[in-house]
C-alpha cells in the first residue's frame, strides 16, 4: 500500500491501477478501402463484440496496432468530420 505523507490515512492502490502504464491494444479499420491504423508493432490479438449478427470476433495482432486512447480519438474525429481520421497512419493489408 502506498502512502502519502500529506494524507492522514493511507490510500490503497486499486488492483486495476497497477498496470496503468501499459495501454490496451485496439483496432481501427477504414472499411471503404480495407486499411487499418498503425501506431505500434503487433503485440497481441484482441477479441471484440463486432455486431449482434457476428458476435465475438478475434482481431489479429497485425490489425490491433493502436492504443485504446488513440482509437477513441479516431472515433471522435470520424464523428466530427465524417472522414477517415487524419490523426493516424494507415496501412493496407497487402503491404
N, C-alpha and C positions, 0 to 999 in steps of 0.2 A: 504494500500500500504506500503510495506517495503522500508526502505531507508537505504542506505549505506553511512556512514559519509565520505567515501573517494570518492564518486561519486558526480559529480556536480549536476546531476538531478536524482530524484528517479526512480528506475526501478520498473515498475508494476509487480505484481505477476500474471503469466498466470493462468487461471482457471484450466487447465489440471494439473498443478503442485501442486495444493492444497492437493491432496490425494496421493502424491508420495510415502509415507511410506507404503501404502497398495498395495501389489502386486496382480495382477490379477491371478485367478486360470487358470490352463491349464491341459491338459490330455496328457499322453504319454502311448501308448499301444504297446506291442510287440505281433504282430499278430500270429507268428508261434505257440505260446503256450497260447495266450489269457491273459497274465499277463499285469499288469499296474503298473506304477511307483507310489510310495507312499512317500510323503515328509512331509505332514502335515495332520491334521484332516479334514474331509469333511466339506466344508463351503457352497458352492452354486453350483447349476448346471450351465453349460455353453452351449451356442448354437454356433455351428461351421459349416462352409461350408465344408462338407465331400468330395463331388465329384460332377461333373456335373450330374451324374445319381441320387444320393441320395439327393442333395441339402442341406438345413439346417437340422441339426440333433442336438437334445438335448443330452448332455452328463451328466450323473448323478453326483451329488456331490461326491458320493462314488468313482468315477473314476477320476474326476477332482481334483487331490490332489497334484499337484506340482505348483510351481510358474512359471510364463511365462519365466523368465530368465533361470530357470533350464531346462525347455522344450527346449529352444534354445540350451543350452549346450549339451543336449542329441542328438539333431539333428546333431550338428557338430560332435560329437563323432561317431554317426552312419555313417555319410557320409565319415568320415575319415577312419574308421575301417571296416565297413560293418557288424559289430557285434552288439549285443544288448549292449547298453551303460552300463558301469560298475559304472558310477557316481551316480546311483540311486538305491534305494531299490525297489525290485519288489515283487508283491503280485498277487496271482491268485484269481479269482472271488469267488471261493468257500471257501476261508479262512476267 
